[in-house]
Amino acid sequence: MHDIYLHTMDIIDAADRDGGYSSLDEAQSFETEYWELEQARIRSSDGGRDLEGEVALVTGAASGIGRACAAALLARGAAVVGIDLNDAVLSSFAGRAWRGVVGDVSDIAVLDAAIDVAAREFGGVDMLVVAAGIFPESAPLSTLDDALWDRSLRVNATAVARVLRASHPMLALSPRGGRVVLVSTKNVAAPGPGAAAYSASKTAAAQLARVAALEWAPDRIRVNHVEPDAVFDTAIWTPELLAERASRYGLTVDEYRTRNLLGIEVTSAMVADAVVALCAGFPATTGAHITVDGGNDRVI
């Protein structure tokens, strides 16, 4: 974008010296950029890179589901700005289409900085993937720690409200219509014992996304949910936590990993496939809840 800016300024200066610079009007610019036959040609030769020219903002992008979503979006041709508290986000991916921003996803200044990077480096924000979240240690309500509760709400709910609010102006300008995908959880529909802080905070986030779907439809912004369960290749699932949860249900670790109806292990890449599908397609779908859990009888 910086090179294009400098090149454009040189053209404007030269034109001004020769009588004046005049740009195409908005309608002409749109016809040039989105000429139907040209877009068809690009789609037919992009090798699956159907998100070429679009920009995604991904929270929690340094690991787990967030990282998998960023990788899938990049593979489909999108430019991606990732936010994470872990400074590994700066070098998570190589190439000109990736930018990492380090910081707390509940910090308004961090969110504004990330959106500014997306606008200055790539031209805007077309897609928002909200994947950042924490799964606090298990605790019954009778002994729930106030600090754990407050932190869960800040990361899992307050941060979602803030990133939705901050990204709305850019999403509303997206030529194809803005797209938001919240990485939610089966706990919204089927919470478990000992997960009060997680279940309540993630349910609050799901309600925020539902309200956004209602309010933002006139802006052509689609807001959908992906609801995974038991995705074990993520940072929140330590070997200790996995063993503790398996023991609670009277299962071995291997049994616990595949305790769904289909008997398969759900991976971050599977969740990312659903996220990208909602970003790249389904133009008439908003407010949807897509499960990626192998089938859960409590949810069904």
DORO-263262 format. One record per residue (C-alpha): x, y, z; residue number from 1. Coordinates in Angstrom, 1 decimal, always signed. Each point is the difference from the previous one (the first is absolute). Layout:
! residues N
X_Y_Z_NUM
...
! end
This chain:
! residues 300
+0.0_+0.0_+0.0_1
+2.9_+2.4_+0.8_2
+1.5_-0.6_-3.5_3
-3.4_+0.6_-1.7_4
-0.5_+3.2_+2.1_5
+3.4_+1.4_-1.1_6
-0.6_-1.0_-3.7_7
-3.4_+1.7_+0.1_8
+1.4_+3.2_+1.5_9
+2.6_+0.2_-2.8_10
-2.8_-0.3_-2.6_11
-2.1_+2.7_+1.7_12
+3.0_+2.3_+0.2_13
+0.8_-0.5_-3.7_14
-3.7_+0.5_-1.0_15
-0.3_+3.2_+2.0_16
+3.1_+1.4_-1.8_17
-1.7_-0.7_-3.4_18
-3.4_+1.5_+0.8_19
-1.6_-1.9_+2.9_20
-0.7_-3.5_+1.3_21
-3.5_-1.5_-0.1_22
-0.9_-3.5_+1.3_23
-2.7_-2.3_-1.2_24
-3.3_+0.5_+1.8_25
-1.2_-2.7_+2.5_26
-2.2_-1.8_-2.6_27
+2.8_-0.1_-2.6_28
+2.4_-1.3_+2.6_29
-2.4_-2.7_+1.1_30
-0.6_-1.1_-3.6_31
+3.8_-0.2_-0.6_32
+0.7_-2.0_+3.1_33
-2.9_-2.3_+0.0_34
-0.7_-0.5_-3.7_35
-2.0_-3.3_+0.0_36
+2.0_-1.7_-2.8_37
+3.3_+1.0_+1.6_38
-1.1_-1.4_+3.4_39
-1.1_-3.2_-1.7_40
+3.5_-0.3_-1.7_41
+1.7_+0.5_+3.3_42
-2.1_-2.6_+1.8_43
+0.6_-2.5_-2.7_44
+3.8_+0.3_+0.2_45
+0.5_+0.6_+3.7_46
+0.4_-3.7_+1.0_47
-2.4_+0.4_+2.9_48
+1.2_+3.4_+1.1_49
-3.5_+1.4_+0.0_50
+0.7_+2.5_+2.8_51
+2.8_+1.7_-2.0_52
-0.2_+3.8_+0.7_53
-1.9_-0.3_+3.2_54
+1.2_+0.7_+3.5_55
-0.6_-2.0_+3.2_56
+0.5_+1.0_+3.7_57
+0.5_-3.1_+2.2_58
+0.2_+0.1_+3.8_59
+1.9_-2.7_+1.8_60
+2.1_-0.6_-3.1_61
+3.2_-1.3_+1.5_62
-1.2_-3.5_+0.9_63
-2.8_-2.5_-0.1_64
-3.2_+0.8_-1.9_65
+1.0_+3.6_-0.6_66
+3.2_-1.0_-1.7_67
-1.7_-2.7_-2.1_68
-2.6_+2.6_-1.1_69
+2.8_+2.5_-1.0_70
+1.8_-2.8_-1.9_71
-3.2_-1.0_-1.9_72
-0.8_+3.6_-0.9_73
+3.5_+0.6_-1.3_74
-0.2_-3.1_-2.1_75
-3.2_+1.3_-1.6_76
+1.8_+3.2_-1.0_77
-1.1_+2.4_+2.8_78
+2.3_+2.4_+1.7_79
-0.1_-0.6_+3.8_80
+0.7_+2.2_+3.1_81
+0.2_-2.2_+3.1_82
-0.2_+1.2_+3.6_83
+1.4_-2.0_+2.9_84
+1.5_+0.6_+3.4_85
+2.8_-2.3_-0.9_86
+2.7_+1.8_-2.0_87
+0.4_-3.1_-2.2_88
-2.9_+1.5_-2.0_89
+2.6_+2.3_-1.6_90
+1.6_-2.9_-1.8_91
-2.8_-2.5_-0.2_92
+0.0_+0.1_-3.8_93
+2.4_+1.2_-2.6_94
-0.9_+2.1_-3.0_95
-1.4_+3.4_-0.8_96
-3.6_-0.9_+0.7_97
+0.6_-0.5_+3.7_98
+0.3_+2.6_+2.8_99
+0.1_-0.8_+3.7_100
-1.1_+2.3_+2.8_101
+1.0_-0.8_+3.6_102
-2.4_+0.9_+2.8_103
-3.0_-0.7_+2.2_104
-3.1_-0.5_-2.1_105
-2.1_+1.8_+2.6_106
+2.3_+3.1_-0.3_107
-1.7_+2.6_-2.2_108
+3.3_+1.5_-1.0_109
+1.3_-3.4_-1.3_110
-3.2_-0.5_-2.0_111
+0.2_+3.5_-1.5_112
+3.7_-0.6_-0.9_113
-0.9_-3.3_-1.7_114
-2.8_+1.5_-2.1_115
+2.3_+2.9_-0.9_116
+2.6_-2.5_-1.2_117
-2.6_-1.8_-2.1_118
-1.2_+3.3_-1.5_119
+3.4_+1.5_-0.7_120
+1.8_-3.2_-1.2_121
-2.8_-1.8_-1.8_122
-2.9_+2.5_-0.5_123
-2.6_-1.0_+2.6_124
-1.7_-2.8_+1.8_125
-2.4_-2.4_-1.8_126
-0.1_-2.9_+2.4_127
+0.3_-0.2_+3.8_128
+0.7_-3.4_+1.7_129
-0.4_+0.2_+3.8_130
+2.0_-3.0_+1.2_131
+1.8_+1.3_+3.1_132
-1.2_-1.5_+3.3_133
+1.0_-1.6_+3.2_134
-1.2_-3.2_+1.7_135
+0.7_+0.5_+3.7_136
+0.7_-2.8_+2.4_137
-3.0_-2.0_+1.1_138
-1.8_+1.3_+3.2_139
-3.4_-0.5_+1.5_140
-2.2_+3.0_+0.5_141
+0.3_-0.3_+3.7_142
+3.7_+0.7_-0.1_143
+0.2_+2.2_-3.2_144
+2.9_+2.4_+0.2_145
-1.0_+3.7_-0.7_146
+3.3_+0.7_-1.9_147
-0.6_-3.1_-2.3_148
-3.6_+1.1_-0.6_149
+1.0_+3.6_-0.9_150
+2.8_-1.2_-2.3_151
-2.3_-2.4_-1.8_152
-2.6_+2.8_-0.6_153
+2.7_+2.4_-1.2_154
+1.6_-2.3_-2.5_155
-3.0_-2.1_-1.2_156
-2.7_+2.7_+0.0_157
+1.2_+3.6_+0.5_158
+2.7_-0.4_-2.6_159
-2.6_-1.3_-2.5_160
-2.2_+3.0_+0.6_161
+2.9_+2.3_-0.6_162
+1.4_-1.6_-3.1_163
-3.5_-0.1_-1.5_164
-0.5_+3.7_+0.7_165
+3.5_+0.9_-1.3_166
-0.2_-1.9_-3.2_167
-3.6_+0.9_-1.0_168
+0.9_+3.1_-2.1_169
+2.5_-1.9_-2.1_170
-2.3_-3.1_-0.4_171
-2.8_+2.3_-1.2_172
+2.2_+1.2_-2.9_173
+0.9_-3.5_-1.3_174
-1.0_-0.3_-3.7_175
-1.2_-3.6_+0.5_176
-1.6_+0.8_+3.3_177
+1.7_-0.4_+3.4_178
+0.3_-3.4_+1.6_179
+0.4_-0.9_+3.6_180
+0.5_-3.5_+1.4_181
+0.0_-0.5_+3.8_182
+1.8_-3.1_+1.1_183
-2.4_-1.0_+2.7_184
-0.5_-3.3_+1.9_185
-2.4_-2.8_+0.6_186
-0.1_+1.2_+3.6_187
-2.5_+2.7_-1.1_188
-2.6_-2.7_-0.7_189
+1.3_-2.6_+2.4_190
+2.2_+1.2_+2.9_191
+1.8_-2.4_+2.3_192
+0.7_+0.0_+3.7_193
+3.0_+1.9_+1.2_194
+0.0_+2.3_-3.0_195
-2.2_+2.9_+1.2_196
+2.4_+2.8_-0.9_197
+0.7_-1.4_-3.4_198
-3.5_-0.9_-0.9_199
-1.5_+3.3_+1.2_200
+2.5_+2.2_-1.7_201
-0.1_-1.9_-3.3_202
-3.8_+0.1_+0.1_203
+0.2_+3.8_+0.5_204
+2.2_+0.2_-3.1_205
-2.5_-2.1_-2.0_206
-2.8_+2.4_+1.0_207
+2.2_+2.9_-1.2_208
+0.4_-1.7_-3.4_209
-3.7_-0.6_-0.2_210
-0.8_+3.6_+0.6_211
+2.7_+1.0_-2.5_212
-1.7_-2.2_-2.6_213
-3.3_+1.8_+0.7_214
+1.4_+3.5_+0.0_215
+2.5_-0.2_-2.9_216
-2.1_-1.8_-2.6_217
-0.9_+3.4_-1.6_218
+3.8_+0.6_-0.4_219
+0.3_-3.3_-1.9_220
+2.1_-1.5_+2.8_221
-0.6_-3.6_+0.7_222
+0.7_-1.3_+3.5_223
+0.2_-3.8_+0.6_224
+1.2_-2.4_+2.7_225
+2.2_-3.0_-0.2_226
-0.4_-2.2_+3.1_227
+2.8_-2.5_+0.6_228
+0.4_-2.5_+2.8_229
+3.0_-2.0_+1.3_230
+2.6_+1.5_-2.4_231
+3.1_-1.3_+1.7_232
+2.8_+1.4_-2.2_233
-0.4_+3.4_+1.7_234
+1.9_+1.7_+2.8_235
-2.8_-0.2_+2.5_236
+0.1_-3.8_+0.0_237
+3.1_-0.9_+2.1_238
+0.7_-3.6_+0.6_239
-1.0_+0.5_+3.6_240
-3.3_+1.5_-0.8_241
-0.7_-2.7_-2.6_242
+0.7_-2.7_+2.6_243
-2.1_+1.7_+2.6_244
-3.0_+0.3_-2.3_245
+0.3_-3.5_-1.3_246
+0.1_-1.3_+3.6_247
-3.1_+2.0_+0.9_248
-1.9_-1.8_-2.7_249
+1.5_-3.4_+0.9_250
+1.8_-0.2_-3.4_251
+3.5_-0.5_-1.2_252
+1.6_+3.0_-1.7_253
-0.4_-1.7_-3.4_254
-3.6_-0.7_+0.6_255
-0.6_+3.5_+1.2_256
+1.6_+1.4_-3.2_257
-2.6_-1.8_-2.1_258
-3.1_+0.0_+2.3_259
-2.3_+1.5_-2.7_260
-2.6_-1.8_-2.1_261
+2.3_-0.4_-3.1_262
+2.8_-1.3_+2.2_263
+2.6_+2.4_-1.6_264
+2.5_+2.4_+1.4_265
-0.9_+3.6_-0.8_266
+2.9_+2.2_-1.1_267
+0.7_+3.7_-0.3_268
+0.2_-0.4_-3.8_269
-3.5_-1.4_-0.1_270
-1.3_+3.0_+1.9_271
+1.9_+2.3_-2.3_272
-1.6_-1.7_-3.0_273
-3.4_+1.0_+1.3_274
+1.1_+3.5_+0.8_275
+1.4_+0.6_-3.5_276
-3.1_-1.5_-1.6_277
-2.1_+2.5_+1.7_278
+2.3_+2.8_-1.1_279
+0.3_-1.1_-3.6_280
-3.5_-1.1_-0.7_281
-3.6_-0.2_+1.5_282
-0.9_+3.5_-1.2_283
-3.6_-0.4_+1.3_284
+0.9_-1.3_+3.5_285
+0.3_+2.0_+3.1_286
-0.6_-0.9_+3.7_287
+0.8_-3.6_-0.7_288
+1.5_-2.4_+2.5_289
+2.3_-2.7_-1.6_290
+1.1_-2.8_+2.3_291
+3.5_-1.5_-0.5_292
-0.1_-2.6_+2.8_293
-0.3_-3.4_-1.6_294
-3.6_-0.1_+1.1_295
-1.0_+0.6_+3.6_296
-3.2_-1.6_+1.3_297
-0.6_+2.7_+2.6_298
+0.1_+2.7_-2.7_299
-2.0_-1.9_-2.6_300
! end
